[in-house]
Amino acid sequence: MQKLLLIFFSIYLSIPVSGQELNCKVQVINAKGTINNPQFMQTLQKSIYDFLNNRKWTNDNYAQQERIDCSMLINISDEISSGKYTAQLTIQSSRPIFNASYNTTLLNWVDKDFQFDYTEYQTLEFNDNSFQSNLSSLLAYYAYLVIGLDYDSFTQNGGNPYFLKAQNVVNQAQSAQEPGWKAFQSTRNRYWMVNNLLDSKMANLRTALYKYHRQGLDKMYDDPDVARKSITDCVNLLNGIYEETPSIMILQVFLAAKSDELVNIYSKANPNEKSGIVQTLSRIDASNAAKYAQILRSN
């Protein structure tokens, strides 16, 4: 259970317990300047913030310092009809590392199919058992995904209940006209992200997600070499997935969150270790090959 695990992260149990799970920063912008109503942007931002941070998403109790740090940047591109908007969502989440002064990124993803209806001061309604609106379903989906990834990083397959809830949001949204919910619309959308996570064929990715954090990063302070070896084992698991299904979405989701961190981790490795890991990472994450090459140039 996450709360028990976080005892080891020097939490203060005297702080009152809060029901909410998320500590989500929300920013709504209109980079193209097509929305000439600053108040609308502010009320939408507040509505989303309140929906995410004031709602109880699980049956567990979270102390204030246990809440999951995440952020949503919603860049509205156009109002395609009255009250209907197209946007791009950039979502990030992170969790603390034992005996470290920084958080590790768990999710760093861009959803380009972020469409929604909204009228100013509208109350966002959500029900797990029925589709209420595309905006509330989008937000709930990512709330469950963020929580699931956080649990997975502390306990083997600990995120299952929340990935199942995210999958249920997808199922309820099959009647939606907006894109991103259906299998046939793309191979890299919300449908496939959560279905990949729950696919038994992706068991090694879930194992890697857990071991990377609990046996790798959380052990880095005590024994960096052993911890890095655990992370190398995780990269090898990812390589096995790549060899079977090179275009699988969830592999790229994982690497999008971890590429910068992997460069920092292996910059301290010995030359032979660097050579092998750069070769593997450049194969399974070719778009970041130049980034991984920095490992070889580090001292």
N, C-alpha and C positions, 0 to 999 in steps of 0.2 A: 504494500500500500504506500502511495507516494508520501503521505504525511509522516509515516514511520521512517521512511528512507531519508527524508529531509531533516530528521533530527540530527543526522551526522553532518549537516551543513550549518551547524551552529545557529539553529533557529531559537527563538525565544518563546517558550511555551506559555509564558505569562500573557502574551498578547491575545486579546479576545478573538474567538473563532468567528469567521465570516462565512456565509453560505456561498458566496460567489467564487467562481474559479478563475476568471480571467482578469488580467490587468492589461486591457487593450487600449492602446493609443489609436485614435481615429482622426484622419485628416481627409477632408473632401476638397478637391481642387477642380478648377476648370482651366487647364493650361492653354486651351485654344481661345479662351475669352468669349465663348459663345453664350454663356449664361450671365445675363446682366442683372442678377438679383443676389447680392451678397447675403441678405438675410435668409433666403432660401437655402443657400449653401450651409449657413450656420445651423439652421434648424435641422436639416438633413444630417449633418455631422453629429449633432447632439442626440438625435433620435437613434442613430446607429450606435453611438457610444453607450447610451443608456440600455439599449437592447442587449448588447454584448456583455456589459459589465455588471448590470443590475439583475440579470436573470440567473437563476440557479440551474446549471446544466447537468449536474450529477447528483447522486445521493450522498456524496462524501462532504465532509466539512473541511474547509480550507481556512487557515489563519491568513492574515493579511499578507505576510511575507511569503506564503506558499503560492499565492496566485500566480498564474502563468503569464509571463511577459510576452506580449505580442503587439503587432501593429498592423493597421490597415490604411493604405493610401488609395483612395478612390479618385481617379482622374476622369471626370465626366467629359466626354468628347462632344456629344450632341444631344439635343432634345429632338428626337425623331418624330414625335407627335406630342400633342398636349399631355404633359405629365409623364411621358415615357422617355427614358434616357438610355443612352449607350455609354459605357464607361470601361475603364481598365482597372482591375484591382491588383495591387501589389501587397502581398501578405507575408509577414515574417513572424516567427515565434522562436523563443529560446528558453534555455533552462540553465541553472547554475552548475558549475563544476566544483567538485569537492576540493577545498583548499586552494582555490584559484580566485583571482579578482575579476574574472570575466565570465560571461555567459556564452554557451555554445549555441549556434543556430540550429534549430530543428526543421524549420520550414522557411524557404525563401522562394516564393513562387509568384508568377504573374498570370492572372486569369483575364484573358482578352475578351471573354464572352460574358461580360458583366452588364446585363441589361435589366432594367427595373422600372416600375411605375411608382411615382411618389408625388403626393400633394403636400403642400406645406402644413406642418403640425399634425400630419397623419400619425396615428398610433400604429406601431408595427406589431402585428399579431402573428403568433406562431403556435402551431399544434403539431406534435409528432405524428398524429394519425390522419392529418388531412393537409392539403395544400392550401395555404392562405394567400400568399403573394410571393412573387419571385424574389423580391428583396429580402423578406424574412427567411425564405428558404436558403438563399445564398449565404446569409449571415450565419444561420444555424448550422449549415453544412460545414462551414469553415471553423466554427466554434467547436464542433464535435471532432473535426480532423485535428485541430491544434491540441485538444485535450487528449485525444488518442495517441498522438505522437509523443506527447509528454509522458504519458503512462508507459508507453512502450520503451522509453529510454531508461526507465527505472526498474521495470519488471518484464520478464519474458512474456510477450504477447499480452501485456497488461492493457493495451489500448483496444482490444477486441470489442468490448461493449460500446465504445464510442465510435469506432469504425462502423459497427453495425447500425448505430443510430444515424451516422452520416449516409450510409447506404439506404436506410429507410427514407431519409430526406430525398435522395435521388429517386427512389421508387415512387414517392408521393408526387414528385414533380414531372412525371412522364407525360402528364397532360398539358404542361406548360408550353407556350409558344416560343419562349425565349430559348436560345441555344445553350449548350453545355451540359445538358442532362441526359442525353440519349447516346447509346452506344454507336449508332450509325453516323452521327454528326461529325465525329473526329476520333482519332486514336489517342488524343492528348487532352481530355477534358475531365470534368468532375466525375462523370460516370466511371471512367477508366481508372482514375486515381484511387478511389476507394475500393473498387473491385480488384485492382492489383494488390492492394494491401491485404485483402481478405482471401485472395487466391492461395490455395494450399501449395501451388507450384512456386509461390514467392516466399515460402517458409524461411529460406536462407536469408532473404533480405530482412525479414523481421528479426531473425537471430542476430544479424549484423547490426541492426539498429540498436538492439539491447546491449550487445557485447562492446560495441564501439564506445558507448557511454559509460557503462558500469564497470567493465573490465579494462577499458582503455583510458578515456579521459579522466574518470574519477580516481584512477590509480596513478596518474601521471606524476603527482607530487611525491608519492612514496617511492616509485621505481619507474623512471621514465623509459628505460630500455624494455622492461617487461610490458609496460603499458603500450608502448609503440608496437611491440610484437603482436599484442592482441588486436590492435588496429590493423596491422598488416594481414592478420588472419581474416578480419572482416572484409578488407579489400579483395582478398582472394575469393571470398564467398560471392562478392559482387561480380567478380570476373567470371565465375561460373554461371551466374545468371545471364551475364552479357553473352556468353558463348551459346547459351540456349535460346535466348530471346533478346537480341541486341537492341531492338527498338522499343522495349518495354518502357512505359512512361515512368513508373515509380522509381526505376533506377536513376533516371535523370532528375527526378524530384530530390532524391537523396543527395546526389552529387552537386546539384545546384546549391544546396544548403552547406555543403562541406568542403568545396574545392579550396577556398582560401585557407581554411583551417588545416587541411591536409598539407598544403605547402609549408605552413609554419611548423607542423609536427615533424615532417621529414627533413626539414632543413637542418635539423640537429642529428640526423642519422649518419652512419658511416658510409663511405663511398659505395661499397657494394650494395648496401641496403637501398641507397638512393637510386642507383641505376635500375634495380629491379622494380621498385615501386613506381618510378617515373614511366617505365615501359608499360606497366599494367594500367596505371591511371590514364595515360595518354591514349590507350586503346579503348578503354570503356567510356571515356569522356573526351572524345577527340576535340570538341569545341574549346576545351580548356587546355589543350596540349601545350600551348605557349606558356601558360601559367605554371603548369607542372614542371616545365623545363627550368624554372627558377630554382627548383630544388637542387639541381646539379651545380648551379653557380654559387650556391650558398656555402659558407664556411662552417 
